[in-house]
Structure formats: C-alpha cells, structure tokens
Amino acid sequence: MKATIDQLRTQQNDIAGAMAELHVLFDKSYAEAAPHLGAVRTRVARAIAKHLNTEDEALLTPLRERRLMGELPGCETIVAETRDLRLAYSTHIRVWTAGAVAERWDDYIDATRQLNARMAVLCQQKMRSFYPAVLRRLFRDSGG
C-alpha cells in the first residue's frame, strides 16, 4: 500500500515539476519560450499519462473489478472530475496548437494556468483522501 502511495506521489511530483518548467516559460516572451515549449509540453503530457495509467491499473481497475466503486464516499465524484479533466486537457491540446500558441501566447498562458490550477486541486484531493481510502478498501477486500 505504501509503495503505491509513494509511486503516485512521485508521479504527481513529476507532473508538478513539468508544469513548473512550463510556468517558467510563461515569464518569457513567446520568442524566448518557443524553442523549449514543445519539449516541455510533451514532458507534461507524458507525466500526466503515466500517472493516469498507474492510477487506473493500481486503483480504479481493481475497484471496478471488485464492484467497490459505490462503497467509497466521493469516489464517483473524483472519477468524474478526473474524466472531465482528461477531456478538458485533451481539448486544450487540440485547441492550443503550435500556431495558436504563437498567435495568442497570453491567452494560452491564461488557459493553461487555469487548467493546471484545476489539476493541482484534484491531485491534492486524491493524495489527501482518495488514494488512502481506495487502498485501505482494496487491502481490506483482499483479506489484508
């Protein structure tokens, strides 16, 4: 259980680190940020994808398989917010192409900061209460 929490925490820290790199670029002009932007955006996307895969494999799939989703208060809400945030992030990537970012750098910064703030709140909720509750329930269900 601790190993899973530690892995999820490490991955959330990786996401936060990649986002911090992105936010450093926001303090620059587009011309200064552009050479680094693609690589940083890719790091953010990969860190998020890795974390969501771990979350799904370690927590959500076992919950679904054991039909335990409804037994955890707030579980459906967290799952729905995660799904909504995934969709918002996918839309963000589609909308903010390299050309759109170049044309509307300040708008991109605002939109990205809003999305990242929403993600940070969800990550805190998950780490503080959701992950521990899920792992306790899965551990109890497995006879541990």
Secondary structure as UniProt FT lines:
FT   HELIX           2..26
FT   HELIX           30..55
FT   HELIX           56..60
FT   HELIX           61..65
FT   TURN            66..67
FT   HELIX           69..71
FT   TURN            73..74
FT   HELIX           75..95
FT   HELIX           98..103
FT   HELIX           105..125
FT   HELIX           126..130
FT   HELIX           131..141
FT   TURN            142..143
//
